[in-house]
Amino acid sequence: MVVRRIEQVASRRLAVKFADSNDHAAADAASADAPNADPPVLVSDGGTDRPTPTRTTETLLNPNPLTDLEEVQLLDTTLRDGEQMPGVSLTPADKVDVARELDAAGVHVIEAGSACTSEGEREGIRRVARGGLDATVTSFARGVRSDIDRALDCGVDGVNLVVPASDKHVETKVGSSREEVVETTVELVEYAKEHDLWVEVLGEDGSRADLEYLERLMGAGLDAGADRVCYCDTVGAAGPERTAEVVSRLADLGPTSLHTHDDLGFGVTNVHAGLKAGADTVHGTVLGVGERAGNVALEEVAIALDRCYDVETIEVERLYRLCRRVSEVTGVAVPPNKAVCGANAFAHESGIHTDGTLKDGTMYEPYPPETVGRERRLVLGKHAGRAGVAAALADHGVDVDEDELREVVSRVKELGDRGKRVTDADLLAITEDVQGRERDRHVELVDLSATSGGNLPTASVRLRVGDEERVASGTGSGPVDAGLEAVRAALADESGGVDAVSFELDSYHVDAITGGTDAVVTVAVDLSRGDRSVSVSASDADITRASVVAMVDALDRLSELGDGEGGDGESADGTSTSTPVGSADD
Ligand SMILES: CC(C)C(=O)C(=O)O
């Protein structure tokens, strides 16, 4: 996989010889034999007899009709419903961290947890409530007074009071009757209001409730002083029509929120149906974490409202950062094709898409990646075309002529055909081979030992750095972490092209190639310094060794790239870079 930032590419692609030559005809002819290569030009730019467009470029980029949605508020329940996801458990510190990110993004209400759960949970809620946030901080409370008392103990601003709404919940789950539930709801709302709490009444399983009864129950809650009610599609069973039917009836009673789940894949659709039907607040979780198929993803709601309907909810530029933080604390991996925050949400590989994207960044994107705090990436694989490969090489400051480029493209495709990710290191190694160049490595791993038993995982590395050998050790949360610390320590006093301290590990990904405990693993890392980034992978039966080899190789490759200012193949301190050679896994 080759990762690049496209702005650099645009300014540096002229370094590629065929582009310099301006010989487009030759370039087109050369690409014609490759099915996924960059397409030939099919229409001319010229012509004066086109009709005058009636829509502006901006409206054409957003083809959606504006609706009469005005203000929509977001209630985040990552720290409560999201945390109910099997395997997810947040410490008080994690909760505070995520709450701060949510608050910085401008989320209106943060449901910090469920005060009845445990002492640790209450401590987390307490710390969020006392964190001086702008958001309204609430606790989930079941329909019992003691839950409201526990929420009060935590110092929250409000409660999300859940009461059973469907007969299944009223009769089978809580063994009660409709009348009794209405009475209890009224008492609890009055109790919470007497204690100055903001109150939202949630009718659990409301999408499967008898509508007349749901109206009676929610109406009673509002009459008792609740600030709002919430339509809950607890098991994600409703479609947009049912959502609109129920929500329009509730919204006639008072302010209405939406709480939708994604079991049928209707999470976001139902939010839009519910907003059109009169709701004004959306519950969601970051990344859609939550029970079963999860809740509606907050970031998807925010970006869709922003882009399609011009409705601003929270600061969308903070969405990616927020998603990464939640992924880190929950341990939930983000699928690469996830909207907004997936690794591929703004990545382009096929020759046709890459070529179009290099001509106009918005060609294959509904909105620019910067909108949500991200960057566009061009990735090489078996669908690569000449323009993408040429731009990637230009980004690495490597000049190729047309014949060399053709050969590099063909070898990149071969590698992709073998099911391999094509990293920057792969691309550079291929190019070096095609050009008959030898790489003079600046940093190389000579030896590694790591121990993971005991309390403190430790690793020692022996590196060759230029002409000298260096030995260093490090400790970390595990042997991989310790190995990387040891590498940093070995390079800490480096004054030349490699300064391990100023690099960022942007992503670290492990794949087991075979299934057993003796599996060979491939570790892929993306490393960056300033606006330079490089992707490298390494394979080994030992995960620590694969990780450290990949890291060292990435550091070495980055030292060749310099600081991104010059693009002339000089390293950060202006010395000549070494000649590129092979990747760690080839
Ligand atoms: C009870 C509520 C709000 C809930 O989590 C759900 O319906 O999924």
The ligand as an SDF file (V2000), in Angstrom:
LIG
                    3D

  8  7  0  0  0  0  0  0  0  0999 V2000
  -33.5870    1.9810   26.7860 C   0  0  0  0  0  0  0  0  0  0  0  0
  -32.9390    2.6240   25.7450 C   0  0  0  0  0  0  0  0  0  0  0  0
  -32.8130    4.0180   25.5530 C   0  0  0  0  0  0  0  0  0  0  0  0
  -32.0660    1.8310   24.9390 C   0  0  0  0  0  0  0  0  0  0  0  0
  -30.8890    1.7420   25.1950 O   0  0  0  0  0  0  0  0  0  0  0  0
  -32.6270    1.2400   23.7630 C   0  0  0  0  0  0  0  0  0  0  0  0
  -33.8040    1.3540   23.5160 O   0  0  0  0  0  0  0  0  0  0  0  0
  -31.8430    0.6520   23.0310 O   0  0  0  0  0  0  0  0  0  0  0  0
  1  2  1  0
  2  3  1  0
  2  4  1  0
  4  5  2  0
  4  6  1  0
  6  7  2  0
  6  8  1  0
M  END
$$$$
